[in-house]
Amino acid sequence: MGINLKTGKMPKGKGTQSMGKRHTPVFSLCRRCGKMSYHTKHKRCAACGYPDTKIRRYNWSPKVRRRTGQGTGRMRYLKNIPRLAKNGFRSGTVARARTRKAAGK
């Protein structure tokens, strides 16, 4: 269907003709997760739920939980915990000097 011959205008339906007019981006970059999932009209990220304080996460999507779960990022604090635990979480002390073993045995 094209132009209406009586009125000379395009039809205002919800079918194929109206699909061609959709060129405004609805989703933009999310400032928290970095995905193109921030809905500019709803003002909410579809992936992480920003601006909600809790990150959006569901058990029915195991793939996303693998991708975004603990251990997939930098782990700036958590990666040091095994080393700190090995030394008893000491702080403000100097490590004991290691003695060299006698060479030539």
GROMACS elastic network, one bead per residue, 0.5 to 0.9 nm:
[ bonds ]
;  ai    aj funct       b0    kb
    1     4     6  0.83066   500
    1    11     6  0.85733   500
    1    17     6  0.82463   500
    2     5     6  0.87580   500
    2     9     6  0.87766   500
    2    10     6  0.66643   500
    2    11     6  0.78050   500
    2    17     6  0.81464   500
    3     6     6  0.87993   500
    3     7     6  0.82027   500
    3     8     6  0.58193   500
    3     9     6  0.54712   500
    3    11     6  0.70530   500
    4     7     6  0.56430   500
    4     8     6  0.51278   500
    4     9     6  0.55414   500
    4    10     6  0.61688   500
    4    11     6  0.68855   500
    5     8     6  0.52435   500
    5     9     6  0.78005   500
    6     9     6  0.83393   500
    7    10     6  0.85683   500
    9    12     6  0.88404   500
   10    13     6  0.89553   500
   10    17     6  0.78756   500
   11    14     6  0.89741   500
   11    17     6  0.75118   500
   11    18     6  0.83753   500
   12    15     6  0.87477   500
   12    17     6  0.80647   500
   12    18     6  0.71182   500
   13    16     6  0.83713   500
   13    17     6  0.74193   500
   13    18     6  0.65903   500
   14    17     6  0.74097   500
   14    18     6  0.56077   500
   14    19     6  0.75231   500
   15    18     6  0.57341   500
   15    19     6  0.65869   500
   16    19     6  0.51842   500
   16    20     6  0.69501   500
   17    20     6  0.57463   500
   17    21     6  0.74928   500
   18    21     6  0.55264   500
   18    22     6  0.73761   500
   19    22     6  0.57256   500
   20    23     6  0.77464   500
   21    24     6  0.86795   500
   22    25     6  0.83224   500
   23    26     6  0.89725   500
   25    28     6  0.71033   500
   25    40     6  0.83172   500
   26    38     6  0.81471   500
   26    39     6  0.57466   500
   26    40     6  0.56186   500
   26    41     6  0.68350   500
   27    30     6  0.88071   500
   27    36     6  0.58917   500
   27    37     6  0.54432   500
   27    38     6  0.52085   500
   27    40     6  0.59881   500
   27    41     6  0.85342   500
   27    45     6  0.85600   500
   28    35     6  0.79368   500
   28    37     6  0.60858   500
   28    38     6  0.51213   500
   28    39     6  0.65030   500
   28    40     6  0.67209   500
   28    45     6  0.89662   500
   29    32     6  0.88654   500
   29    33     6  0.83973   500
   29    34     6  0.57787   500
   29    35     6  0.54752   500
   29    37     6  0.62743   500
   29    38     6  0.57824   500
   29    39     6  0.88140   500
   29    45     6  0.87868   500
   30    33     6  0.57613   500
   30    35     6  0.55518   500
   30    36     6  0.61764   500
   30    37     6  0.61661   500
   30    39     6  0.86411   500
   30    44     6  0.87125   500
   30    45     6  0.63872   500
   30    47     6  0.87527   500
   30    48     6  0.85483   500
   30    50     6  0.76271   500
   31    34     6  0.56214   500
   31    35     6  0.82118   500
   31    38     6  0.83806   500
   31    50     6  0.82693   500
   32    35     6  0.83787   500
   32    45     6  0.88940   500
   32    48     6  0.76859   500
   32    50     6  0.68578   500
   32    51     6  0.85882   500
   33    36     6  0.89075   500
   33    37     6  0.87725   500
   33    45     6  0.87057   500
   33    47     6  0.77067   500
   33    48     6  0.64773   500
   33    50     6  0.84154   500
   34    37     6  0.82212   500
   35    38     6  0.75253   500
   35    45     6  0.86261   500
   35    47     6  0.74576   500
   35    48     6  0.89070   500
   36    39     6  0.85636   500
   36    45     6  0.85075   500
   36    46     6  0.89518   500
   36    47     6  0.87456   500
   37    44     6  0.82786   500
   37    45     6  0.52508   500
   37    46     6  0.52156   500
   37    47     6  0.59105   500
   37    48     6  0.83532   500
   38    41     6  0.89552   500
   38    42     6  0.83511   500
   38    43     6  0.68189   500
   38    44     6  0.55778   500
   38    46     6  0.61675   500
   38    47     6  0.78457   500
   38    48     6  0.89025   500
   38    49     6  0.85613   500
   38    50     6  0.78871   500
   39    42     6  0.53389   500
   39    43     6  0.54072   500
   39    44     6  0.54239   500
   39    45     6  0.58254   500
   39    46     6  0.70375   500
   40    43     6  0.50365   500
   40    44     6  0.73028   500
   40    45     6  0.87003   500
   41    44     6  0.81491   500
   42    45     6  0.84243   500
   43    50     6  0.83880   500
   43    51     6  0.80166   500
   44    47     6  0.89764   500
   44    48     6  0.86834   500
   44    49     6  0.60003   500
   44    50     6  0.56209   500
   44    51     6  0.63648   500
   44    52     6  0.82335   500
   45    48     6  0.57606   500
   45    50     6  0.50922   500
   45    51     6  0.74535   500
   46    49     6  0.57705   500
   46    50     6  0.80686   500
   46    56     6  0.84126   500
   47    50     6  0.82353   500
   47    55     6  0.87581   500
   47    56     6  0.68351   500
   47    57     6  0.85630   500
   48    51     6  0.86748   500
   48    52     6  0.84738   500
   48    54     6  0.84330   500
   48    55     6  0.52641   500
   48    57     6  0.73893   500
   49    52     6  0.56624   500
   49    53     6  0.81858   500
   49    54     6  0.75811   500
   49    55     6  0.60091   500
   49    56     6  0.50434   500
   49    57     6  0.87286   500
   50    53     6  0.70469   500
   50    54     6  0.81429   500
   50    55     6  0.73150   500
   50    56     6  0.81301   500
   51    54     6  0.86417   500
   52    55     6  0.70899   500
   52    56     6  0.82639   500
   54    57     6  0.87428   500
   57    60     6  0.89820   500
   57    61     6  0.81631   500
   57    64     6  0.81647   500
   57    65     6  0.72087   500
   58    61     6  0.59657   500
   58    62     6  0.80495   500
   58    64     6  0.86189   500
   58    65     6  0.77558   500
   59    62     6  0.62527   500
   59    65     6  0.76943   500
   61    64     6  0.57380   500
   61    65     6  0.65768   500
   62    65     6  0.50158   500
   62    66     6  0.62666   500
   62    67     6  0.87599   500
   63    66     6  0.51352   500
   63    67     6  0.63399   500
   63    68     6  0.87532   500
   64    68     6  0.59898   500
   64    69     6  0.78535   500
   65    68     6  0.53838   500
   65    69     6  0.51821   500
   65    70     6  0.87603   500
   66    69     6  0.55152   500
   66    70     6  0.83691   500
   66    72     6  0.79372   500
   67    70     6  0.88920   500
   67    72     6  0.66028   500
   68    71     6  0.83969   500
   68    72     6  0.62012   500
   68    73     6  0.78670   500
   69    72     6  0.60658   500
   69    73     6  0.82497   500
   70    73     6  0.71886   500
   70    75     6  0.79268   500
   71    74     6  0.75267   500
   71    75     6  0.64862   500
   71    78     6  0.87084   500
   71    79     6  0.87857   500
   72    75     6  0.78767   500
   73    76     6  0.85366   500
   74    77     6  0.86440   500
   74    78     6  0.89150   500
   74    79     6  0.82192   500
   75    78     6  0.51929   500
   75    79     6  0.55730   500
   75    80     6  0.85945   500
   76    79     6  0.62095   500
   76    80     6  0.76495   500
   77    80     6  0.59380   500
   77    81     6  0.71610   500
   78    81     6  0.53670   500
   78    82     6  0.81978   500
   79    82     6  0.71410   500
   79    83     6  0.82922   500
   80    83     6  0.55512   500
   80    84     6  0.62441   500
   80    85     6  0.86695   500
   81    84     6  0.50472   500
   81    85     6  0.59236   500
   81    86     6  0.85120   500
   81    89     6  0.85989   500
   82    85     6  0.50969   500
   82    86     6  0.61624   500
   82    87     6  0.88747   500
   83    86     6  0.51926   500
   83    87     6  0.67105   500
   83    88     6  0.89139   500
   83    89     6  0.85605   500
   84    87     6  0.53556   500
   84    88     6  0.63171   500
   84    90     6  0.73597   500
   85    89     6  0.54073   500
   85    90     6  0.86546   500
   86    89     6  0.75532   500
   87    90     6  0.63491   500
   90    93     6  0.68754   500
   91    94     6  0.85503   500
   94    97     6  0.87786   500
   95    98     6  0.87643   500
  100   103     6  0.85069   500
  102   105     6  0.72239   500
